[in-house]
């Protein structure tokens, strides 16, 4: 999906720590953070069961059409989007990456099984 380089990760993490306390966020982000930490949310699309796409795209300055597609197929999720969403939720972008990777891989397995039949 993505190759991370050290400078991009460092910049994202610095933005996370400096910007995190200045944001006024929707309270549902805290719920999602807790659910990620407890393992109740294990795939990227499950985030949107608790926070509407419209809220997320407004907060991270993205397109609702794009995020509606990413919700189904997160393989095109960009580094900046992972960073921004992680910031909103209060988790590191690596967590968002892991959620999107898990969903991508499970989708690939489902597609492979359908092709075998």
N, CA, C and O of each residue as an XYZ file, in Angstrom:
468
protein
N       0.823     -1.184      0.000
C       0.000      0.000      0.000
C       0.876      1.260      0.000
O       0.870      2.010     -0.976
N       1.619      1.498      1.070
C       2.440      2.699      1.157
C       3.809      2.350      1.710
O       3.953      1.444      2.530
N       4.808      3.081      1.249
C       6.116      3.007      1.870
C       6.276      4.264      2.706
O       6.103      5.378      2.210
N       6.601      4.083      3.950
C       6.797      5.220      4.838
C       8.279      5.562      4.860
O       9.129      4.675      4.950
N       8.581      6.847      4.778
C       9.960      7.224      4.993
C      10.044      7.948      6.338
O       9.044      8.461      6.840
N      11.207      7.982      6.895
C      11.413      8.492      8.255
C      10.976      9.947      8.394
O      10.336     10.295      9.386
N      11.300     10.797      7.436
C      10.961     12.217      7.572
C       9.454     12.442      7.561
O       8.955     13.289      8.303
N       8.718     11.699      6.732
C       7.262     11.834      6.690
C       6.652     11.409      8.012
O       5.766     12.085      8.535
N       7.118     10.294      8.556
C       6.609      9.831      9.845
C       6.926     10.825     10.955
O       6.077     11.098     11.802
N       8.134     11.365     10.957
C       8.534     12.323     11.982
C       7.683     13.584     11.909
O       7.222     14.080     12.938
N       7.470     14.104     10.712
C       6.650     15.302     10.541
C       5.227     15.048     11.006
O       4.639     15.878     11.699
N       4.675     13.908     10.627
C       3.314     13.572     11.024
C       3.205     13.471     12.541
O       2.260     13.996     13.129
N       4.147     12.811     13.167
C       4.106     12.656     14.627
C       4.273     13.989     15.330
O       3.619     14.233     16.345
N       5.140     14.865     14.811
C       5.300     16.184     15.415
C       4.011     16.989     15.299
O       3.599     17.643     16.257
N       3.369     16.946     14.130
C       2.088     17.636     13.957
C       1.061     17.084     14.928
O       0.279     17.834     15.511
N       1.068     15.768     15.098
C       0.121     15.124     16.020
C       0.296     15.676     17.424
O      -0.689     16.063     18.052
N       1.498     15.724     17.927
C       1.718     16.150     19.306
C       1.463     17.642     19.503
O       0.977     18.039     20.563
N       1.777     18.479     18.515
C       1.586     19.912     18.692
C       0.159     20.368     18.423
O      -0.319     21.306     19.062
N      -0.519     19.731     17.501
C      -1.868     20.154     17.136
C      -2.960     19.481     17.948
O      -4.081     19.985     18.012
N      -2.656     18.365     18.562
C      -3.680     17.539     19.207
C      -4.485     18.303     20.249
O      -5.711     18.191     20.280
N      -3.840     19.055     21.079
C      -4.530     19.732     22.177
C      -5.296     20.974     21.739
O      -6.127     21.476     22.496
N      -5.042     21.474     20.551
C      -5.704     22.702     20.096
C      -7.031     22.458     19.394
O      -7.764     23.412     19.133
N      -7.356     21.230     19.086
C      -8.543     20.945     18.293
C      -9.776     20.760     19.166
O      -9.716     20.178     20.249
N     -10.886     21.268     18.666
C     -12.179     20.982     19.283
C     -12.776     19.867     18.437
O     -13.015     20.043     17.243
N     -13.016     18.715     19.066
C     -13.402     17.553     18.280
C     -14.792     17.056     18.651
O     -15.305     17.300     19.743
N     -15.363     16.361     17.707
C     -16.610     15.648     17.927
C     -16.345     14.581     18.995
O     -15.319     13.902     18.951
N     -17.251     14.433     19.936
C     -17.064     13.492     21.044
C     -17.000     12.038     20.582
O     -16.486     11.186     21.307
N     -17.509     11.744     19.398
C     -17.487     10.371     18.894
C     -16.074      9.871     18.598
O     -15.834      8.664     18.560
N     -15.136     10.804     18.388
C     -13.752     10.394     18.166
C     -13.198      9.666     19.393
O     -12.448      8.700     19.256
N     -13.562     10.124     20.577
C     -13.104      9.458     21.806
C     -13.658      8.042     21.896
O     -12.965      7.120     22.328
N     -14.910      7.879     21.485
C     -15.532      6.551     21.488
C     -14.781      5.628     20.537
O     -14.488      4.481     20.873
N     -14.472      6.136     19.352
C     -13.752      5.341     18.357
C     -12.358      4.986     18.869
O     -11.897      3.859     18.687
N     -11.689      5.942     19.509
C     -10.360      5.671     20.055
C     -10.428      4.517     21.053
O      -9.618      3.591     20.998
N     -11.380      4.575     21.948
C     -11.536      3.522     22.958
C     -11.828      2.185     22.294
O     -11.287      1.158     22.704
N     -12.677      2.187     21.272
C     -13.034      0.952     20.580
C     -11.855      0.370     19.801
O     -11.735     -0.849     19.680
N     -11.000      1.216     19.283
C      -9.786      0.746     18.613
C      -8.860      0.116     19.651
O      -8.308     -0.963     19.439
N      -8.702      0.806     20.769
C      -7.812      0.312     21.825
C      -8.285     -1.020     22.419
O      -7.464     -1.849     22.813
N      -9.602     -1.225     22.484
C     -10.132     -2.472     23.050
C     -10.310     -3.569     22.004
O     -10.694     -4.690     22.337
N     -10.032     -3.248     20.741
C     -10.123     -4.252     19.686
C     -11.511     -4.426     19.107
O     -11.751     -5.367     18.351
N     -12.431     -3.537     19.448
C     -13.784     -3.629     18.885
C     -13.823     -3.117     17.447
O     -14.645     -3.565     16.647
N     -12.948     -2.193     17.124
C     -12.792     -1.726     15.741
C     -11.490     -2.320     15.239
O     -10.420     -2.056     15.788
N     -11.592     -3.136     14.176
C     -10.404     -3.810     13.649
C     -10.152     -3.506     12.171
O      -9.103     -3.858     11.632
N     -11.113     -2.854     11.521
C     -10.949     -2.477     10.123
C     -11.315     -1.011      9.941
O     -12.107     -0.455     10.701
N     -10.728     -0.399      8.930
C     -10.905      1.019      8.648
C     -12.374      1.410      8.512
O     -12.797      2.421      9.073
N     -13.143      0.632      7.785
C     -14.546      0.992      7.519
C     -15.390      1.044      8.788
O     -16.402      1.745      8.827
N     -14.990      0.315      9.823
C     -15.761      0.290     11.068
C     -15.744      1.635     11.790
O     -16.630      1.909     12.599
N     -14.771      2.458     11.516
C     -14.728      3.806     12.097
C     -16.008      4.556     11.753
O     -16.550      5.294     12.576
N     -16.482      4.357     10.530
C     -17.629      5.111     10.033
C     -18.972      4.551     10.483
O     -20.024      5.088     10.139
N     -18.930      3.475     11.249
C     -20.148      2.998     11.907
C     -20.479      3.906     13.102
O     -21.613      3.921     13.581
N     -19.483      4.657     13.574
C     -19.646      5.490     14.765
C     -19.490      6.986     14.494
O     -20.043      7.816     15.216
N     -18.739      7.319     13.457
C     -18.570      8.724     13.061
C     -18.964      8.839     11.598
O     -18.380      8.157     10.755
N     -19.934      9.678     11.274
C     -20.334      9.817      9.868
C     -19.185     10.331      8.988
O     -18.355     11.127      9.428
N     -19.158      9.866      7.759
C     -18.141     10.301      6.796
C     -18.121     11.824      6.703
O     -17.051     12.430      6.647
N     -19.285     12.435      6.688
C     -19.383     13.897      6.560
C     -18.614     14.622      7.676
O     -17.942     15.622      7.421
N     -18.714     14.122      8.893
C     -18.009     14.731     10.029
C     -16.501     14.606      9.830
O     -15.756     15.568     10.021
N     -16.064     13.415      9.445
C     -14.630     13.174      9.256
C     -14.072     14.059      8.152
O     -13.040     14.701      8.346
N     -14.727     14.107      7.006
C     -14.179     14.888      5.890
C     -14.171     16.381      6.200
O     -13.277     17.098      5.750
N     -15.137     16.851      6.950
C     -15.118     18.254      7.359
C     -13.929     18.528      8.277
O     -13.270     19.561      8.163
N     -13.664     17.599      9.180
C     -12.579     17.791     10.142
C     -11.198     17.669      9.519
O     -10.273     18.368      9.933
N     -11.045     16.801      8.540
C      -9.711     16.618      7.948
C      -9.568     17.302      6.586
O      -8.552     17.157      5.906
N     -10.598     18.041      6.208
C     -10.565     18.832      4.957
C     -10.355     17.940      3.730
O      -9.413     18.123      2.959
N     -11.257     16.975      3.573
C     -11.182     16.073      2.427
C     -12.536     16.029      1.722
O     -13.434     16.806      2.044
N     -12.675     15.138      0.779
C     -13.895     15.018     -0.016
C     -14.755     13.856      0.481
O     -14.244     12.764      0.728
N     -16.045     14.090      0.627
C     -16.932     13.021      1.092
C     -17.052     11.910      0.044
O     -17.165     10.735      0.393
N     -17.027     12.277     -1.222
C     -17.077     11.267     -2.281
C     -15.852     10.357     -2.205
O     -15.961      9.137     -2.329
N     -14.702     10.961     -2.002
C     -13.461     10.195     -1.894
C     -13.503      9.273     -0.668
O     -13.158      8.095     -0.770
N     -13.918      9.796      0.477
C     -13.925      8.984      1.691
C     -14.997      7.903      1.663
O     -14.845      6.862      2.303
N     -16.056      8.136      0.943
C     -17.058      7.079      0.789
C     -16.456      5.903      0.019
O     -16.769      4.747      0.303
N     -15.592      6.200     -0.957
C     -14.880      5.144     -1.687
C     -13.826      4.475     -0.799
O     -13.685      3.252     -0.793
N     -13.091      5.301     -0.051
C     -12.031      4.765      0.812
C     -12.584      3.871      1.907
O     -11.926      2.927      2.344
N     -13.784      4.172      2.343
C     -14.444      3.370      3.377
C     -14.580      1.915      2.910
O     -14.461      0.984      3.707
N     -14.827      1.738      1.633
C     -14.986      0.406      1.045
C     -13.630     -0.175      0.631
O     -13.367     -1.362      0.819
N     -12.789      0.670      0.075
C     -11.497      0.219     -0.446
C     -10.385      1.173      0.019
O     -10.041      2.112     -0.698
N      -9.824      0.939      1.210
C      -8.880      1.893      1.791
C      -7.467      1.841      1.214
O      -6.579      2.520      1.728
N      -7.234      1.058      0.167
C      -5.892      0.932     -0.384
C      -5.382      2.221     -1.015
O      -4.183      2.342     -1.267
N      -6.253      3.180     -1.274
C      -5.827      4.452     -1.851
C      -5.718      5.564     -0.809
O      -5.537      6.731     -1.159
N      -5.829      5.207      0.456
C      -5.716      6.169      1.543
C      -4.320      6.784      1.540
O      -3.324      6.062      1.516
N      -4.245      8.098      1.565
C      -2.959      8.782      1.497
C      -2.380      8.999      2.891
O      -3.098      9.006      3.892
N      -1.096      9.170      2.925
C      -0.376      9.366      4.175
C      -0.934     10.540      4.975
O      -1.132     10.435      6.185
N      -1.183     11.643      4.304
C      -1.710     12.837      4.980
C      -3.090     12.566      5.564
O      -3.411     13.050      6.649
N      -3.904     11.800      4.857
C      -5.235     11.462      5.359
C      -5.145     10.568      6.591
O      -5.898     10.740      7.549
N      -4.211      9.605      6.558
C      -4.008      8.751      7.729
C      -3.551      9.580      8.927
O      -4.008      9.382     10.053
N      -2.657     10.493      8.662
C      -2.124     11.354      9.712
C      -3.234     12.226     10.304
O      -3.369     12.316     11.524
N      -4.016     12.860      9.452
C      -5.093     13.744      9.905
C      -6.180     12.993     10.659
O      -6.660     13.461     11.691
N      -6.565     11.841     10.153
C      -7.597     11.052     10.821
C      -7.086     10.532     12.161
O      -7.808     10.546     13.157
N      -5.849     10.078     12.176
C      -5.248      9.635     13.433
C      -5.225     10.747     14.462
O      -5.478     10.526     15.646
N      -4.922     11.936     13.995
C      -4.892     13.107     14.872
C      -6.271     13.375     15.464
O      -6.397     13.651     16.657
N      -7.291     13.295     14.639
C      -8.661     13.529     15.104
C      -9.086     12.498     16.148
O      -9.711     12.836     17.153
N      -8.741     11.246     15.896
C      -9.143     10.163     16.794
C      -8.296     10.154     18.061
O      -8.761      9.767     19.133
N      -7.038     10.589     17.921
C      -6.131     10.581     19.068
C      -5.244      9.361     19.091
O      -4.761      8.948     20.145
N      -5.028      8.779     17.903
C      -4.123      7.636     17.768
C      -3.056      7.985     16.736
O      -3.212      8.915     15.944
N      -1.985      7.225     16.763
C      -0.920      7.436     15.799
C      -1.373      6.986     14.416
O      -2.237      6.117     14.293
N      -0.797      7.570     13.386
C      -1.180      7.209     12.020
C      -0.892      5.750     11.712
O      -1.514      5.172     10.821
N       0.042      5.146     12.436
C       0.333      3.723     12.243
C      -0.889      2.862     12.566
O      -1.085      1.805     11.966
N      -1.698      3.314     13.505
C      -2.918      2.595     13.870
C      -3.916      2.651     12.709
O      -4.540      1.644     12.374
N      -4.063      3.826     12.102
C      -4.962      3.977     10.954
C      -4.451      3.125      9.798
O      -5.232      2.478      9.100
N      -3.139      3.127      9.600
C      -2.536      2.296      8.557
C      -2.846      0.817      8.803
O      -3.218      0.096      7.878
N      -2.691      0.371     10.050
C      -2.945     -1.037     10.381
C      -4.406     -1.408     10.135
O      -4.689     -2.499      9.640
N      -5.342     -0.510     10.475
C      -6.768     -0.764     10.235
C      -7.057     -0.875      8.743
O      -7.793     -1.761      8.307
N      -6.472      0.031      7.965
C      -6.714      0.005      6.518
C      -6.044     -1.216      5.886
O      -6.600     -1.819      4.968
N      -4.864     -1.580      6.367
C      -4.162     -2.753      5.845
C      -4.955     -4.028      6.139
O      -5.090     -4.892      5.273
N      -5.476     -4.142      7.355
C      -6.257     -5.324      7.728
C      -7.486     -5.455      6.830
O      -7.805     -6.551      6.368
N      -8.174     -4.338      6.581
C      -9.350     -4.371      5.717
C      -8.951     -4.728      4.289
O      -9.613     -5.540      3.642
N      -7.889     -4.133      3.805
C      -7.418     -4.416      2.447
C      -7.091     -5.893      2.283
O      -7.501     -6.519      1.306
N      -6.350     -6.451      3.242
C      -5.961     -7.860      3.154
C      -7.157     -8.792      3.273
O      -7.208     -9.815      2.591
N      -8.117     -8.459      4.124
C      -9.296     -9.326      4.251
C     -10.150     -9.265      2.988
O     -10.774    -10.257      2.613
N     -10.180     -8.118      2.337
C     -10.899     -7.984      1.070
C     -10.216     -8.814     -0.011
O     -10.883     -9.465     -0.815
N      -8.897     -8.792     -0.029
C      -8.139     -9.575     -1.008
C      -8.400    -11.067     -0.832
O      -8.536    -11.794     -1.815
N      -8.469    -11.521      0.408
C      -8.737    -12.935      0.687
C     -10.119    -13.318      0.192
O     -10.295    -14.383     -0.400
N     -11.115    -12.446      0.432
C     -12.489    -12.714     -0.022
C     -12.555    -12.799     -1.542
O     -13.239    -13.664     -2.090
N     -11.846    -11.902     -2.223
C     -11.824    -11.900     -3.689
C     -11.162    -13.168     -4.204
O     -11.637    -13.775     -5.164
N     -10.059    -13.571     -3.566
C      -9.354    -14.785     -3.981
C     -10.228    -16.026     -3.802
O     -10.210    -16.924     -4.644
N     -10.988    -16.080     -2.716
C     -11.863    -17.220     -2.483
C     -12.979    -17.283     -3.519
O     -13.356    -18.369     -3.958
N     -13.514    -16.119     -3.915
C     -14.564    -16.095     -4.942
C     -14.030    -16.574     -6.286
O     -14.740    -17.252     -7.028
N     -12.776    -16.226     -6.608
C     -12.184    -16.629     -7.874
C     -11.964    -18.144     -7.930
O     -12.053    -18.744     -9.002
N     -11.679    -18.760     -6.783
C     -11.452    -20.212     -6.744
C     -12.737    -20.987     -7.019
O     -12.692    -22.086     -7.571
N     -13.870    -20.426     -6.640
C     -15.163    -21.116     -6.818
C     -15.565    -21.077     -8.229
O     -16.621    -21.600     -8.586
